[in-house]
Amino acid sequence: MKNLAGKKFALIGVNSDGDPAIPQGLAKDGVVNWRSFWNGPTGPRGPISAAYKVRGWPTIILVDAKGVVRSINPGRGAKLDKAIAELMKENGEDFPHDKIEGDINAG
């Protein structure tokens, strides 16, 4: 995800652990290196997952530059890359297919 820095792209995570110390520790250790929000003490039944009708984890929701949800669970690996690349292209950005690092894209 570091290679998308400076691009018109953002990865935002929602953590549903009941204890905020868990996601804070992941961020501190560099395991999570993107913006991540805590879903509250009720975990999976928290306000963010309720608003987006999340029923399972992980759930991937692609939102375009205008804030419109464009895809829910578009796939992983190459399918996810393609979906992200299409949105980035609409926004005038190139997707660095050969430079992605990290396991968020593993499929």
C-alpha angles and dihedrals in degrees: 000000000000090000091062091060111124092022124113089259134101132189113206121185131200117208118204100188110132092230119061090209089074098062091037089057092049090053093046091051091049094243090120109040099169134074109286131180127206113237093215136255093304089065112197091017092055127127099263096052089044092052092051095038093238111182102171143023131277098030117174117204119183114207121187127227090271093056095255117142103238103173140008117206096349091177135265136271113008093003091055091045090053093049092049092045091054092052092045091050090053086055094050096257132122120228110230096226093175097046108053114130130187136045101270087096096047112128 
